[in-house]
Amino acid sequence: QVQLVESGGGLVQPGGSLRLSCAASGFRLDLYRIGWFRQAPGKEREGVSCTSSIAGSTSYADSVKGRFTISRDNAKNTVYLQMDNLKPEDTAVYYCARRLNRCSALEASYDLWGQGTQVTVSS
């Protein structure tokens, strides 16, 4: 019941776009910071983006800045990650996670994670 579920991943050509969704159940998503992380094959999980609970502030990894946009729809209890101009190096499993306090790139500071959604960028 208390969970995060990612969706929206898939196969896309370089330069294409995808919008990922992170839907929360069993708790109010608007009370938490929500971070997006990704893990490519053979690599460690890395922070991608994060959005605050109510202030609307956002942060992005340098590798995605200017291409990705994080947003939330509190009425739908959902956070989104709009990904534009995708590159092959964006290929990874993308996860969303919640944090009670301010955004952080430290995975251990998030107390709930989704199951992940696969994003593949290839010609």
CORBELRA-V308976 format. One record per pair of residues at least 6 apart in sequence whose ideal C-beta (glycine too) atoms are under 7 Angstrom apart, sorted by sequence separation. I is the first residue (numbers start at 1). J is the second residue. If there is no record, write none. Layout:
# CORBELRA-V308976
{{I;J} {I;J}}
This chain:
# CORBELRA-V308976
{{12;18} {39;45} {72;78} {51;58} {72;79} {83;90} {10;18} {37;45} {38;46} {50;58} {60;68} {9;18} {37;46} {49;58} {50;59} {70;79} {71;80} {8;18} {37;47} {38;48} {49;59} {70;80} {99;109} {8;19} {9;20} {37;48} {49;60} {70;81} {99;110} {8;20} {22;34} {35;47} {36;48} {49;61} {58;70} {98;110} {8;21} {36;49} {48;61} {68;81} {69;82} {97;110} {98;111} {6;20} {7;21} {35;49} {47;61} {68;82} {98;112} {6;21} {35;50} {46;61} {49;64} {68;83} {97;112} {6;22} {34;50} {48;64} {67;83} {97;113} {33;50} {34;51} {67;84} {79;96} {4;22} {5;23} {33;51} {67;85} {95;113} {96;114} {33;52} {49;68} {51;70} {95;114} {4;24} {33;53} {48;68} {50;70} {32;53} {49;70} {51;72} {95;116} {3;25} {31;53} {94;116} {3;26} {30;53} {93;116} {94;117} {1;25} {2;26} {30;54} {93;117} {1;26} {2;27} {93;118} {94;119} {92;119} {51;79} {91;119} {90;119} {91;120} {91;121} {90;121} {49;81} {88;121} {36;70} {87;121} {88;122} {86;121} {34;72} {30;74} {59;103} {29;74} {34;79} {36;81} {29;77} {29;79} {40;91} {52;103} {40;92} {24;77} {39;92} {50;103} {23;77} {38;92} {39;93} {23;78} {38;93} {22;78} {38;94} {21;78} {22;79} {36;94} {37;95} {47;105} {21;80} {20;80} {36;96} {37;97} {19;80} {20;81} {35;96} {34;96} {35;97} {45;107} {19;82} {20;83} {34;98} {35;99} {18;83} {17;83} {32;98} {33;99} {17;84} {32;99} {18;86} {32;100} {33;101} {35;103} {17;86} {33;102} {15;85} {16;86} {33;103} {37;107} {15;86} {14;86} {14;87} {12;86} {14;88} {20;94} {22;96} {35;110} {9;94} {6;94} {6;95} {6;96} {4;96} {22;114} {4;97} {4;98} {20;117} {18;119} {14;121} {4;112} {6;114} {9;117} {4;113} {5;114} {6;115} {8;117} {9;118} {11;120} {12;121} {14;123} {4;114} {5;115} {6;116} {7;117} {9;119} {13;123} {6;117} {11;122}}
